[in-house]
């Protein structure tokens, strides 16, 4: 992404898009790392969802660059492919974590009911 941003001709319009694009791109791994490094499951899910949002935002800003003919179709297609892959990965992780949280909660409630009996 940085390579694409560096090669785009500089003007007020592209400077704004580039700044937002770089912010979105760098937020993806930053949120995954922050969520993984310092939060339990529910907190991690929140950060994964933010990373997913940054991924779709990256797709959007890249589309604008393509639509305004600042980047080639093959460059745009590569970014879209990567974004779709990231969305699938973050969705999969969220679903697995949420499944574990629900399972753990149900098991905890089952144990509590058995102890009351």
Backbone bond lengths (Angstrom), bond angles and torsions (degrees), N, CA, C in turn:
res aa  C-N    CA-C-N  psi(-1)  N-CA   C-N-CA  omega(-1)  CA-C   N-CA-C  phi
1 X - - - 1.440 - - 1.526 110.68 -
2 X 1.325 116.31 -41.64 1.463 119.37 179.40 1.524 110.54 -61.47
3 X 1.326 116.15 -38.32 1.463 121.13 178.32 1.523 110.36 -60.31
4 X 1.317 116.42 -44.00 1.464 121.01 179.05 1.531 110.30 -63.30
5 X 1.314 116.62 -45.52 1.467 120.55 -178.66 1.523 111.88 -63.54
6 X 1.332 116.77 -37.91 1.466 120.29 -179.32 1.529 112.85 -65.63
7 X 1.323 116.92 -33.86 1.467 119.99 -174.28 1.527 113.75 -83.94
8 X 1.322 117.87 -12.30 1.466 121.35 -177.56 1.522 109.66 -74.15
9 X 1.325 115.29 136.76 1.461 118.82 178.24 1.531 109.23 -60.18
10 X 1.306 114.71 142.90 1.465 119.67 -174.53 1.522 111.36 -91.64
11 X 1.321 113.82 126.88 1.457 122.00 169.98 1.525 106.33 -154.11
12 X 1.295 116.87 176.76 1.470 119.73 -175.99 1.537 111.60 -58.22
13 X 1.304 116.69 -43.95 1.465 122.31 -178.66 1.530 111.46 -61.80
14 X 1.321 116.75 -50.21 1.470 119.36 -177.19 1.526 111.64 -70.88
15 X 1.327 117.53 -30.50 1.470 119.22 176.76 1.525 110.95 -62.15
16 X 1.316 116.72 -42.25 1.470 121.15 178.75 1.524 110.33 -64.27
17 X 1.327 116.04 -48.67 1.468 120.16 -179.72 1.524 110.57 -62.54
18 X 1.332 117.68 -45.38 1.466 121.15 179.98 1.522 111.95 -59.04
19 X 1.329 116.92 -44.93 1.475 119.55 179.57 1.519 111.13 -60.65
20 X 1.307 116.38 -44.24 1.477 120.08 -179.42 1.523 111.59 -69.73
21 X 1.309 115.60 -37.68 1.465 120.12 178.09 1.521 111.16 -64.68
22 X 1.318 117.12 -46.72 1.469 120.45 179.61 1.525 110.50 -64.23
23 X 1.315 117.23 -38.14 1.469 120.66 176.99 1.531 110.07 -61.84
24 X 1.329 117.18 -47.35 1.465 121.21 -179.85 1.529 111.06 -62.04
25 X 1.321 116.10 -45.32 1.470 120.99 -178.22 1.524 111.30 -62.62
26 X 1.316 117.07 -43.96 1.465 119.61 -177.40 1.529 112.26 -74.79
27 X 1.330 117.60 -22.62 1.464 120.46 177.57 1.530 111.78 -70.92
28 X 1.322 117.72 -25.07 1.468 120.03 -177.13 1.531 110.74 -60.76
29 X 1.323 119.83 -63.19 1.469 118.84 -179.26 1.528 112.82 -69.59
30 X 1.335 116.76 -28.79 1.467 119.27 179.86 1.526 110.84 -63.37
31 X 1.322 117.52 -43.49 1.463 120.34 179.30 1.518 112.44 -70.11
32 X 1.315 116.74 -37.36 1.470 119.00 176.96 1.527 109.43 -63.48
33 X 1.325 116.96 -45.14 1.463 120.86 -179.87 1.525 111.33 -64.04
34 X 1.328 116.75 -44.60 1.465 119.78 -179.22 1.525 111.02 -64.35
35 X 1.314 116.28 -43.95 1.465 119.55 179.42 1.510 112.42 -64.23
36 X 1.310 116.96 -41.60 1.464 121.35 -179.49 1.529 111.23 -69.74
37 X 1.321 115.13 -39.20 1.459 119.54 -173.40 1.500 116.23 -77.40
38 X 1.311 118.09 -24.74 1.449 116.28 -171.86 1.504 117.17 -136.65
39 X 1.303 117.95 10.79 1.456 118.37 -174.45 1.526 111.22 -135.57
40 X 1.313 113.58 154.19 1.460 119.12 174.69 1.520 108.64 -79.16
41 X 1.280 116.46 -175.19 1.469 121.48 -171.06 1.524 114.04 -51.87
42 X 1.325 117.96 -51.91 1.464 119.68 -176.58 1.525 110.74 -63.70
43 X 1.321 117.32 -39.77 1.459 120.82 177.24 1.517 111.55 -65.36
44 X 1.319 116.24 -40.41 1.459 121.21 178.93 1.518 110.22 -62.53
45 X 1.327 116.92 -40.92 1.470 121.37 178.22 1.527 109.78 -59.20
46 X 1.327 116.87 -43.35 1.463 120.45 -179.89 1.530 110.55 -58.55
47 X 1.325 116.84 -44.59 1.462 120.65 -179.80 1.526 112.21 -69.70
48 X 1.321 117.20 -33.86 1.467 119.87 175.07 1.532 110.64 -65.03
49 X 1.318 116.01 -38.55 1.459 119.68 178.67 1.530 111.14 -67.73
50 X 1.323 117.31 -36.08 1.464 120.59 175.25 1.527 109.63 -65.46
51 X 1.328 116.90 -42.59 1.468 121.06 177.84 1.526 110.48 -61.05
52 X 1.319 116.51 -38.52 1.467 120.83 177.87 1.523 109.89 -62.88
53 X 1.316 116.65 -43.35 1.456 120.85 177.52 1.523 111.97 -61.55
54 X 1.323 116.29 -40.77 1.467 120.13 177.39 1.528 111.07 -65.36
55 X 1.315 116.24 -31.71 1.468 120.70 177.86 1.527 110.56 -66.78
56 X 1.325 116.57 -45.77 1.470 118.56 179.04 1.530 110.85 -69.31
57 X 1.329 116.82 -30.73 1.466 119.76 174.89 1.530 110.44 -66.22
58 X 1.317 117.15 -39.76 1.469 121.71 176.19 1.521 110.08 -58.53
59 X 1.320 116.03 -44.45 1.458 121.44 177.79 1.526 110.06 -58.56
60 X 1.310 116.59 -44.68 1.465 121.31 -178.96 1.531 112.21 -62.11
61 X 1.338 117.43 -50.30 1.473 120.36 -178.33 1.537 110.68 -64.40
62 X 1.309 116.04 -35.81 1.459 119.50 177.89 1.527 110.48 -67.11
63 X 1.328 115.68 -38.93 1.462 119.20 176.52 1.535 110.95 -60.24
64 X 1.324 116.78 -42.04 1.471 119.33 178.09 1.528 111.16 -59.38
65 X 1.327 116.22 -42.24 1.469 119.47 178.58 1.530 110.76 -63.00
66 X 1.311 115.85 -40.38 1.468 120.46 178.72 1.532 110.14 -68.37
67 X 1.305 117.00 -46.83 1.457 121.77 -177.34 1.530 112.08 -61.38
68 X 1.315 115.83 -33.23 1.472 120.41 178.48 1.535 111.85 -90.89
69 X 1.325 115.30 7.79 1.470 123.26 174.95 1.530 114.11 65.15
70 X 1.338 115.75 34.39 1.459 120.01 173.69 1.528 111.50 -88.68
71 X 1.341 116.02 -23.56 1.466 119.83 176.67 1.526 109.02 -129.72
72 X 1.327 114.71 158.87 1.472 121.39 -179.66 1.531 110.84 -78.74
73 X 1.309 115.22 161.50 1.469 121.20 178.66 1.520 111.40 -60.22
74 X 1.324 118.49 -41.97 1.466 120.47 -178.51 1.535 110.77 -64.27
75 X 1.324 117.38 -34.87 1.475 120.16 176.86 1.528 110.11 -67.37
76 X 1.329 115.28 -44.51 1.464 119.61 177.84 1.527 110.80 -62.06
77 X 1.332 116.84 -45.56 1.466 121.06 179.92 1.528 111.81 -58.95
78 X 1.324 117.75 -39.49 1.470 121.35 177.85 1.521 111.37 -62.53
79 X 1.321 116.19 -43.09 1.468 120.12 179.67 1.526 110.37 -66.33
80 X 1.323 116.84 -44.24 1.469 120.65 179.44 1.523 110.29 -59.63
81 X 1.309 116.68 -43.49 1.473 121.03 178.95 1.530 109.96 -59.76
82 X 1.326 117.07 -47.16 1.463 120.79 179.56 1.533 111.35 -63.63
83 X 1.321 116.61 -41.07 1.467 120.48 179.42 1.526 111.34 -63.53
84 X 1.314 116.25 -44.00 1.475 119.55 179.03 1.526 111.00 -62.11
85 X 1.329 115.49 -40.67 1.458 119.93 177.64 1.534 111.09 -61.95
86 X 1.325 116.16 -44.54 1.465 120.58 179.26 1.523 111.82 -63.77
87 X 1.321 116.95 -39.99 1.468 120.31 177.89 1.524 109.83 -62.07
88 X 1.326 117.04 -44.87 1.463 120.40 178.68 1.527 111.53 -62.01
89 X 1.338 115.95 -41.68 1.469 119.36 179.80 1.522 111.66 -65.95
90 X 1.336 117.31 -45.65 1.466 118.83 -179.02 1.525 110.41 -67.08
91 X 1.332 117.77 -39.56 1.468 120.43 176.73 1.525 111.00 -60.56
92 X 1.316 116.23 -43.02 1.461 120.78 179.58 1.533 110.71 -62.25
93 X 1.322 115.93 -44.76 1.464 119.37 179.46 1.524 111.23 -63.52
94 X 1.327 116.68 -43.79 1.470 120.89 179.16 1.524 109.89 -60.75
95 X 1.326 117.12 -46.31 1.462 120.56 -179.54 1.519 111.84 -62.20
96 X 1.331 117.55 -41.04 1.467 120.47 178.50 1.516 111.22 -65.60
97 X 1.324 116.39 -43.64 1.468 119.84 -179.36 1.515 110.28 -66.98
98 X 1.313 117.75 -45.20 1.467 120.42 179.04 1.518 110.83 -62.63
99 X 1.320 117.00 -37.14 1.459 120.63 176.86 1.511 111.70 -62.56
100 X 1.329 116.44 -40.96 1.465 120.84 178.41 1.512 111.13 -68.15
101 X 1.319 117.40 -39.84 1.460 120.73 179.96 1.518 109.55 -63.60
102 X 1.346 116.91 -45.95 1.459 120.59 179.27 1.514 110.77 -62.73
103 X 1.323 117.55 -44.48 1.456 121.77 179.97 1.517 110.40 -61.64
104 X 1.319 116.90 -44.95 1.460 120.65 -179.77 1.523 110.35 -63.28
105 X 1.334 117.89 -41.19 1.455 121.76 179.74 1.520 110.50 -64.58
106 X 1.317 116.61 -44.79 1.464 120.70 179.59 1.522 109.83 -62.46
107 X 1.330 117.88 -43.38 1.462 120.87 178.71 1.519 111.45 -63.17
108 X 1.330 116.90 -41.23 1.464 120.58 179.40 1.517 110.50 -63.46
109 X 1.348 116.51 -42.49 1.456 120.32 178.57 1.524 110.80 -65.36
110 X 1.322 117.32 -38.08 1.470 120.74 178.85 1.523 110.37 -63.79
111 X 1.315 117.78 -41.74 1.460 121.46 178.64 1.514 110.87 -64.15
112 X 1.342 116.82 -39.61 1.452 120.90 -179.93 1.521 110.58 -64.53
113 X 1.344 117.60 -40.50 1.453 121.69 179.22 1.520 110.21 -65.31
114 X 1.338 117.65 -42.95 1.455 121.30 179.73 1.529 110.95 -63.67
115 X 1.311 117.53 -38.09 1.467 121.62 179.65 1.514 111.45 -67.86
116 X 1.341 118.07 -30.89 1.455 121.86 179.19 1.516 111.19 -72.55
117 X 1.318 116.46 -29.17 1.469 120.72 -178.18 1.472 109.08 -74.34
